[in-house]
Amino acid sequence: VEGDEATCELYLMCDDIEATVAELKRRGASFTRGITDAGWGRVTAIALPGGAELGLYEPRHPTAL
């Protein structure tokens, strides 16, 4: 539709979001938001250079693993 912008979100998946966030913070990563429940998983976002975000989530849905 004209005037609408297409968006795309990319998420990395982890087994334990609290432990993963703690480890990434120890390594210097910063986060743009706290951990929240999105229904399908617990999510947060890693700050990237230039102001972009990379999603990180712990799934609450069946996975292939």
Phi, psi and omega in degrees: 000134182299136179092340177275142177259134176283142177232159178218138177239137179241130180236139168267144181255142177222164181277328184220101188294322179297314179295320180293316178298315180300315180296316180294323176296319177300330181269005174103001180286150173239157185240144183271348179201162177283176178281129178230163178264118180260009182088303180277351179174172175264131190230156171207183180217135178272134178284131177250157176304144179087001176092359178283168178234150172238118182289149176226132180215153173252114188291150172243014180243160177299141177239168181286344182272000000 
